[in-house]
Amino acid sequence: MKYLRILMLAAGLILIAGSAGFLVKNHLRASEARAWPRAQGRIVESQVRTLHATELGNEGDFMPYVRYDYAVNGRIFHGDTIWLDERRSFGSANVAARELAFLETGTAVDVRYNPADPREAALNVEENAWPKIFLLMLGVLLFGLGRWLRRRLPPPAGGAGLVPA
């Protein structure tokens, strides 16, 4: 039981530290990207792709995919990033298709691009914090459970902790 408690405490701390780190990193990145300039672009391809077994995402096997063109200082660039720093997949083709409802081929879109490297661009730079918040809460739960077990466990056998008279 002692090792279970230690394992829960360690797993909780790792999840708390890791998810908090990712939350901060993603928040800083999204804040930076919100300041990127915008360029007018046009969707040239929009479809739901079925991922192969080696490319399965965390949530499913259907991924919305778009390809778009945009111009920066008279130079044409091509992009395929919908969400900054994230590729989302879904367990249903219909759910993935809903993500493309306003991104049909031929649609004009605003593209945010990195002024230091205009090849880096995205249609949506808002962060999706829920998965990291979930991991953070799971870490807090595991850590709390480990601390609770410490209070519930009987003291070690052999009289440890007793003061001789």
N, C-alpha and C positions, 0 to 999 in steps of 0.2 A: 504494500500500500504506500510505503514511503517513496518508492520509485515512481509510482503513478502520480503522486503529488508533485514530485520534482519535474516529471515530464510535463504535467499540465502547466506548472509555473513557467517552465522554459518555453513551451510552445506558445503560451499566452504572451510572454515578453517578446518573442520573435515576431509574432503576428502584429502586436502593437507597434513595435519599432519599424517593421517593414511597411506596414500599411500607412503609418504616419509619414514615413519618408516618401513614399509614392504620392501621398496626398499633397505634401508640400511641393515636391518636384513638379507634379502636374499642374498645381495651382500657379506656380511661378511661370511655367511654360505657357499656360493659357493666358495669363496676364500679359506676358510679352507679346504673344501672337495677336491679342486684341488690338494692339497698337500698330500692327502691320498695315500697310496701305492696301487698298482694294483695287482690283482691276475687273473690268467687265469681261465675262467669259461666256462660252456657249457649250452646252452639253452635246457631245458628238456620239456618245454611246451610253446606254443605260440598260442594265439587265441584272437579273438575279443569277448568280453563279452557284453551281453545286460544287462544293469542295471535295477533293479526294480524301481518302482516309488519312493520308500523311499530312494533310493541311487542315484537319478539323480544328475549329475554334473551341473556345471554352463553352459556348452556349449552343452549338448546333453545327449544321453543315450547309446552310444556305447563306450566301453573302451578297449584299447589295453592291453592285459595281457600277461606277460611272467613269467615263473618260471625258475630259473637257479641255478646250483650248482657251487661252487667254493671252493678252498682249501686255508687255511691260516695255515702255520706251521704244515702241515700234518693233520689238522682237516678239515672235510668237513662241509660247511655251505650251506644254501639254502636261496635264495632271490627272491623277486618278484617286486622290485622297479626299474622302468625304469628311471624316473626322480626324482632327489633328492628333497624331501619336496613337491612333487606335484603329484597328480593323475589327469591325463587329460582324458576328455571324449569328444566325438564328436557327432554331429547330424547325421552322416552317417556312416554306417558300412564300406563302401569303404574307407573313409578318415581314420578311425581308423585302417583299414588293411594296409594302406600305411605306417603307423608308424611302422608296424611290418615287412616291406619288407626285412630288413636285420637282422631280429631276428627270423629266422625260427628254428624250433626244430632241435637240433643237431649242430647248429652253435657255433663255439668257439667265446667267447667274453672277453673283458677286463672288469673286475669288480673293481670298486674303493670301498675300504672298510675302515671303521674307525679303526685305529690301537688300539684305546682304547676300542673298542667294535666291533670286526669283524662281528658280526651279523648285524650291520648297514652297508648297502652297496647299491650302485646304479650303473646302467650302464651309466647314463648321469648325470654329476654334474653341467652342465652349467645352469645358471639361465634364466628363461623366464620373462623378465622385462616388456614386453609390456602391460599386463593387469594393472600393477601398474602404469605405465606411463600414460595409458589412464585415470585412476582414478585421477591421479595428474593433468592432463590437464583439466579434468572435474571440479575439485575443483577450479583451477585457473579461469576457465570460469565462474563458479557460483559466486565466490568472486568478479570478475571484473564486472559482471552484477549487483551484489548488490551495488557496489560502483557507477556504472553508474546510477542506479535508484535513488541513493541519490542525485545526481546532477540534475536529471530530475524532481524530485518531487517538487511540489510547497511548499513554506514555510508554517508552521502551521498557522491556522486561529487564529485570536485574536490579531494580531499585535506582536506576540512574536518575539523577535530579534530587534524590533524597539527601538530606544533611544528617551525618551521623550524630548521635546524641552524646 
